[in-house]
Amino acid sequence: MKLTKKTHACVRLQKDGQTLVIDPGGFSEEDAAVGADAILVTHEHPDHFNEGRLRAAMEANPGARVWTLKSVAEQLSAAFPGRVHTVGHGDTFTAAGFDIQAHGELHAVIHPDIPRITNVGYLVDDGTVFHPGDALTVPDHPVETLMLPVMAPWNKIAEVIDYVREVKPRRAYDIHDALLTDLARPIYDSQIGALGGTEHLRLTPGGSAQV
């Protein structure tokens, strides 16, 4: 499987001529979802879900489908009848040839005064890749490649390190990093790499790896 990192929280997965895109939000490239056969969205925040970009991808490929939670599906389903599917924790489905399991129910706490919204993470192909969205969800399944949200208003590096330790993936690639400055990146790299207990990796936007 080919993994391509897009800006911030968006990733593209490709195998057998099919393309799966997760979280093509407003911080990612305008064409992040274009060419996708299937699109997964973890939650409704604009850095993960951009309606215009999803619509462009759906219109460019009449065969494209979206799987997401109810709050996002309601914004798209009328325009694309039969092509937008609502999922939640515990659901399993196949999207563009990828076997998906949905894990998690709530976004991480940003502040006690801010209501929590729904967030669903996606385990792809029996744990080959896990994208948690905006939560530190630990799936009840081994994970080979963890997409690791390294920097957000709702987390701190101690929580990120402990999350890697708890999931115990074979490797962890940074996502959710658009707010992380180049000055701070070496600190995150060294601390997560030294303390996380797994191989910690980073791809620049547009960079790819085989997983």
C-alpha positions in Angstrom: 0.0 0.0 0.0 1.3 3.5 -0.9 0.8 6.2 1.7 1.1 9.8 0.7 1.0 12.6 3.2 -0.9 15.7 2.3 -0.8 18.9 4.4 -2.1 18.7 7.9 -4.4 15.7 8.6 -5.0 14.4 5.1 -3.5 11.2 3.7 -4.0 9.3 0.5 -3.8 5.5 0.4 -3.4 3.6 -2.9 -3.4 0.0 -3.8 -4.5 -2.1 -6.8 -5.3 1.0 -8.8 -7.7 2.4 -6.2 -7.3 5.6 -4.1 -8.7 6.2 -0.6 -8.4 9.7 0.9 -8.9 10.5 4.6 -9.7 14.0 5.9 -9.2 16.4 3.0 -9.8 19.5 5.0 -9.3 23.2 4.6 -5.7 23.1 5.7 -4.8 20.6 3.0 -4.3 21.1 -0.7 -7.3 22.2 -2.8 -7.0 19.1 -4.9 -6.4 16.7 -1.9 -9.5 14.7 -2.6 -9.5 14.9 -6.4 -9.0 11.5 -8.0 -10.2 9.6 -4.9 -12.4 6.5 -5.4 -13.4 6.7 -1.7 -13.2 9.5 0.9 -13.4 9.0 4.7 -14.0 12.0 7.0 -13.4 11.7 10.8 -15.4 14.7 11.9 -16.8 18.1 10.9 -14.1 20.5 11.9 -12.9 22.6 8.9 -9.3 21.4 9.0 -10.6 17.8 8.4 -13.8 18.5 6.3 -14.1 21.0 3.5 -17.4 20.7 1.8 -16.2 22.4 -1.4 -13.3 20.1 -1.8 -15.4 17.0 -1.3 -18.0 18.2 -3.7 -15.3 18.8 -6.4 -13.9 15.3 -5.9 -17.4 13.7 -6.1 -18.3 15.7 -9.2 -14.9 14.8 -10.9 -15.5 11.1 -10.3 -19.1 9.9 -10.5 -18.0 6.6 -8.9 -16.5 8.2 -5.8 -18.2 7.5 -2.4 -17.9 9.1 1.0 -18.1 7.4 4.4 -18.4 9.6 7.4 -20.3 10.4 10.6 -23.9 11.8 10.6 -23.0 15.5 11.0 -20.9 15.5 7.8 -23.1 13.1 5.8 -26.1 15.5 6.3 -24.3 18.2 4.5 -23.5 16.1 1.4 -26.2 13.4 1.0 -28.8 15.5 -0.7 -26.4 16.5 -3.5 -25.1 12.9 -3.9 -27.9 10.5 -3.3 -26.7 7.0 -2.6 -23.1 8.0 -2.6 -22.7 9.2 1.0 -22.7 6.6 3.8 -23.1 7.2 7.5 -20.9 5.2 9.9 -20.1 5.0 13.6 -18.0 3.2 16.1 -18.0 -0.6 15.5 -19.0 -0.4 11.9 -17.1 -2.3 9.2 -17.3 -1.7 5.5 -15.3 -1.9 2.2 -14.4 1.4 0.5 -12.6 1.3 -2.9 -11.2 -2.2 -2.1 -10.0 -1.2 1.4 -11.4 -3.0 4.4 -12.3 -0.4 7.0 -13.3 -0.6 10.7 -14.6 2.5 12.5 -13.2 3.2 16.0 -14.1 5.9 18.5 -17.0 8.1 19.2 -15.9 11.5 20.5 -13.5 14.3 19.7 -10.8 14.9 22.3 -11.5 17.5 24.9 -10.4 21.0 23.8 -11.8 22.7 26.9 -14.5 21.7 29.4 -16.6 24.6 28.2 -16.5 23.5 24.6 -19.1 20.7 23.8 -17.5 17.6 22.4 -18.5 16.5 18.9 -18.5 13.1 17.3 -15.2 11.8 15.9 -14.6 8.4 14.2 -11.2 6.9 13.5 -10.6 4.5 10.7 -8.6 1.3 10.8 -7.6 0.3 7.3 -6.9 -3.2 6.0 -6.7 -5.1 9.2 -4.5 -2.6 11.0 -2.1 -1.6 8.2 -3.0 2.0 8.8 -5.0 3.7 11.6 -6.1 7.3 11.3 -7.7 8.5 14.6 -8.9 11.9 13.5 -9.0 14.3 16.5 -8.9 11.8 19.3 -6.4 9.5 21.0 -8.5 6.4 20.3 -6.8 3.1 20.9 -8.4 0.4 18.7 -8.9 -3.1 20.0 -6.7 -4.4 17.2 -2.9 -4.3 16.4 -1.8 -1.3 14.4 1.2 -1.4 12.0 1.2 2.3 10.9 -0.3 4.9 13.2 -1.1 8.3 11.8 -0.1 10.3 14.8 -1.8 13.7 15.6 1.3 15.5 17.0 0.2 19.1 17.6 -3.3 20.4 18.2 -5.2 22.7 20.6 -6.5 19.6 22.3 -3.2 17.8 23.1 0.3 18.1 24.5 3.4 16.1 23.8 3.2 14.0 26.9 -0.2 12.7 25.8 1.1 12.1 22.3 4.0 10.0 23.6 1.8 8.0 25.9 -0.6 7.4 23.0 2.1 5.9 20.9 3.1 3.7 23.9 -0.4 2.5 24.3 -1.2 1.8 20.7 2.3 0.1 20.2 2.3 0.5 16.4 5.2 -0.8 14.3 5.7 2.8 13.1 4.1 6.2 13.6 3.9 9.0 11.0 3.1 12.6 11.9 -0.2 14.1 10.9 -2.1 17.1 12.3 1.0 19.2 12.1 0.1 22.3 10.1 0.4 24.4 13.3 3.8 23.0 14.2 6.6 25.3 13.2 9.8 24.2 11.7 11.6 25.5 14.8 9.6 23.1 17.0 9.8 20.0 14.8 13.2 18.7 16.0 11.9 18.8 19.5 8.9 16.7 18.7 11.0 14.4 16.6 13.5 13.8 19.3 11.1 13.4 22.2 8.6 11.2 20.4 11.3 9.2 18.8 13.2 8.7 22.1 10.2 8.0 24.4 7.4 6.6 22.2 8.9 3.1 21.9 8.4 2.8 18.2 9.8 4.1 14.9 8.7 7.7 14.6 8.7 9.1 11.0 7.7 12.3 9.2 6.7 12.9 5.6 6.7 16.4 4.0 3.4 17.2 2.1 3.5 15.2 -1.1 5.9 12.7 0.3 5.1 8.9 0.1 6.1 5.6 1.7 5.2 2.0 1.3 3.4 0.5 4.3 
